[in-house]
Each structure stands twice: as structure tokens, then as C-alpha cells.
Amino acid sequence: MRKRNIQKIVRLSRDEAQDLQKKAKRSCMSESGLIRLLLKGYEPREKPDERFYDVMRELSAIGNNINQLAAKANTLGFVDAPQLKKEAERWHKFQADVERTFLRPDKSDMKWQ
């Protein structure tokens, strides 16, 4: 059985329908997914441009390199492994912060929620 088994029919003007379609496309969501997100009090973010994804790939590569250095340093014992590990964790936190900033929806400030 479907999780969402209640169907609602909503009538929109042509402009409203186009606006909903445009906003769903900009946020890379279906129209119904966008409506459900809004009902839960979140405002979706627009899909970031290609520069964001380039930065994320580069940041991920840097994080992987730092982790590899930490593993090697830990094995050979000639680098300050705790400091290197701390730096790797900092980069991973930064990556998560960038994802949160650019991708995750924000909680809405709407008063009627």
C-alpha cells in the first residue's frame, strides 16, 4: 500500500500552474514534492550552478588526500597524526557546511505553521 494514499485536487490559474512548475524545476523537485516540503514549513533551495559541484569535487578530493596522508603518517610515525586527523575533520565539516548552505532546505519563518 502506498504511504501517500490521499489525493487532493487543487485548481490553479495558468500563471499559478506555470509558477509552480518553474519553481519545482528550479529546485529539482516534483511539483507534489515541492508542495509537501512547503507544507512542512521548509523553503527549498534552487539547484546550485556547476561551480558548486566543481568546488565540492575538489573539496572531496582534498579530504581524501588528507585522510590518505593521515593513514600513511600514522603507519610510518613521522607526521603529527592527531593534527593531520584534526585537519581532515575540519575539511569534512566544511564540506558538510557547504552542502547545508547550498542544498538543504531552510525552515520557513511562516507564522501560520
N, C-alpha and C positions, 0 to 999 in steps of 0.2 A: 504494500500500500504506500502511496506517496505521502511524504511528510507534509507537503502543502496541498491539501485537498479541498480547500475553499476557494472558489473562483469569485472574483469581484469584477464587475463590468463598470468601466469608467468612461464617460463621454468627454471628449476633448475637442476643442476647436482645431482647425487645421494648423494654426500658428502654435498652439499648445502642443499638438502632436509632433510637429517639426522640432520644437524646442526640446521636448523630452527625448526625441530620437537623437538630436545633436548632442545633448548633454550626456546621454548614455554612451554614445560613440566616443566622445572626448575622454570619458573616464574608463573606457574599455570594459563596460558592463552591459548587461542586457537591460532593457527598459524596466522589466519587473524587478531585477536585482537592484537597480538604482532606487526604485520606489521603496523596496524593503529596507535598504540602507537608510534612506531618509526617514522612514517611519521609526527606525531605532534611534534616531537622533544624531546620525553621523552625516558629515558632509564629505562626499567623495573628492578625491584629488584628480586633477587631469593627468593623463598619462604623460610622464616626462619625455623630453625630447631625447634624441640619440646621444647627446653629450653626457647625459646622466648615466646611461648604460656603459659608455666608454669609461667613465670615471669609476663606476662600480667594478668593471672587469679589471681595471688597473689596480684598484684598491684590493681586490680579491687576490690578485697575483702577488702583490706586496705582502699581504698577510700570509699567504702560503710560503713565500720565501723566508719570511721571518720565522715561521714555525719550523721550516727545514733547518735553518741556522740554529735554532734553539735545540733541536734534537741532536744535531751534529756536535754542537758545543757541549751539550750535556754528556754525550758519549765520550768525546775526547777530553773534556775537562779543562779547556784553555780559554773559555769565554765566560763572562758572568751570566750564567744561565738564568738565574732569577730575574735579572734586569732585562734580559732579552725576552723572556716569557712575559714580563710585565708590559713591555713594548708591544708584543704581539697582541695581548689582550686589549691594549689601548686601540690598536688599529681595528680589531674586530668590533669593538664598541663603536668606533667612529663609523664603520660600515653600517652597523645597525641603526645608528642615529640618522645617517643619510637616507636609508630605506624608510625609516619612520617619517622623516621630513618630506620626502618626495612621493611616497607611495601609499602609506596608510591613511585612511580617512580620519578626519578630526571629529571629535564630539561637538555637536552643534550647541549653540547658545540659545536655541529657540525656547521661549518661555512656556509654551503650551505643552511641553513634553511631560 
